[in-house]
Amino acid sequence: MTKISGAAHLAGVVGAPVRQSLSPLIHNAWIEALALDAVYVPFELAPDGFEAFVTGLRGGSVRGLNVTIPFKERALAVADVADEAARSAGAANLLVFHDNGRVEARNTDGLGVIAALVEHAPALDLRSAPVVVLGAGGAARGAVPALLAAGAREVVIVNRTPDRAQALADRFGPRVRGHSLNDIAEALASTSFILNATSGGMNDCNHLDLPLELAPPTAVVMDMVYKPLRTSLLQHAERLGLQTVDGLAMLIGQAGPSFEAFFGVAPPSDVNVRSLALHALGERA
């Protein structure tokens, strides 16, 4: 195990709750492989303690934070500057602390989605047919611009509240449409890729009951949720013979840019963090 000195670089993940996060496992495996004088830790806060916590870290020894539920929108608000992805999403999952005391907000969720698809569904052509995104919250706002930048021909946002879906679509222009959940059959019938950007299925709660049998047999189904790894949505897709991509792939995909922002070096490619994470989840590689 890498020795930690008094000059160690510190980063972490903040949320409420955060004890279930696999980010410390992933980042610390990379740190150990590179023999960095660094450590990555979880910070679980009271819901009203986020702003004071971030303020106390300005200009200190902490390099940055990954931000998870329920603080992503507040992370953007507390930052001094933000990248285009965070501004488009209206939320940040990464805060970088600079030596001058300024805090920079970034959003790497979209990068995580694209990285997961490149690795696990390389044959998927986002230009071939419309993409369906389930949900209109922060996760969807992070994913949509990344999908457009990756060449998606059209993105259809499906949400229980159609006004929220349309409001999000209006932010991104004519290649994005909003749909009600009541119109899901029409959206699924011609799609190439279905992305669950809701918390439905997390910890086996609020299962998504979608008519995936209406989707083309070549469609790819991805769930941002990684606990459980095989959500009810992915299990349904697998029973129908559809290709699936789990949320762990996205988590690892978005962790790489965060690691480089914290420690100034890319994570080592020869460390199988997916295998480590699967073991932690009680899953087989």
Secondary structure, DSSP 4 states (H G I P E B T S, - for coil): -----TT-EEEEEEESS-TT-SHHHHHHHHHHHHT-SEEEEEEE--TT-HHHHHHHHTTSSEEEEEE-TT-HHHHHHH-SEE-HHHHHHT--SEEEE-TTS-EEEE--HHHHHHHHHHHH-TT--TTSS-EEEE--SHHHHHHHHHHHHTT-S-EEEEESSHHHHHHHHHHH-TTEEEEEGGGHHHHHHT-SEEEE-S-TTGGG-S-----GGGS-TT-EEEES--SSSS-HHHHHHHHTT-EEE-HHHHHHHHHHHHHHHHHSSPPPTT--HHHHHHHHHT---
